[in-house]
Amino acid sequence: MVLDANADPEKVTGLLGRLAERIDELERRAFTYKSYQKNFKVSFGVNHIIKSCMHFWNKLTMNISQQDVFPANIPHNFMNGIRFPD
């Protein structure tokens, strides 16, 4: 739509305005999270969190498929402190 010369200009500018607002919001949130990392002297990125979660769920599903029961040794606090953006 943005590259379509025949698109409705009001729709295109509205879309671009909403995108710009969303990008501004995400940049503010990124700055906030980077500040947290600096203040608490920790460093981790979304990629690290996602890979950790994937590893956890891969292990979980492997245990379930091998045992056919829900494993009792799953760390109940594995995801504590990790909050994903809305």
N, C-alpha and C positions, 0 to 999 in steps of 0.2 A: 504494500500500500504506500509506503513512504517513497518508493522509487517510481511509482505509477504516475505519469504526467496527467492522467485523466482522473485521478483521485480527487475526492472532495477536499478542498483546502482546509475547511473547518475541522473535518475529521482528522486529517493529517496533523494539523497543528495541535489539536486536542490530544492526540496520541503522543506526539513528541513532548508536549507539556507534562503529561502524566509520567512518561518515561524519565524525563529530567527530574521530576519530583522524587520518583522512586530511587533514582541513582543518588540524589542528594541524601536521602534518608539512609541508604545503605552505606554511603561514605561516612556519615556521622556515626553510624553503629560500628563500622570498622575502626574508626578512630577511638571510640569508647573501648572496644575490646583490646586494641593495641595498647591503650593506656593501662588497662587492667594488667595486661601481660608485663608491661614495664614496671608498674608499681609493685606487683607481687613477684617479680623476677621469675616469671615462668614464660615459656614460649611453646605454643602449639598452634597448629593451624587446623582449619576445617578438614583438610586432607588427612591429617593424623587422626582426628576424631573418627572420621568415616572409616578409615582402614582399621582402627581399633574395634569399632563396632562390627565391621564385616568379619574380622577375625573371631570375635566373641560369638557371633551368630553362626559362623561356620562350625566352630567347635561345638556349640549347643546342638545344632542340627545333626552333626556327626554322632554326638553322644546319644541323642534321642533315637536315631535310626539304628544304632548299634545295640542300645539297651531296651528300646521300645517302652521306656518309662522316662518321666521327666527327671533329669539328674538332680540329686539333692545337693551337689557341691557347687552350684552356680553362685558366684558372689552376688549377694543381694544388693550391694552398694556399687556395682560396676558402673552404673550411669549417674551416680550421685554427682552433683556439681556440674554436669554437662547439660546446658540448656540450648536447644536448637532455636534459631530465630523463627518467628512466625512466618 
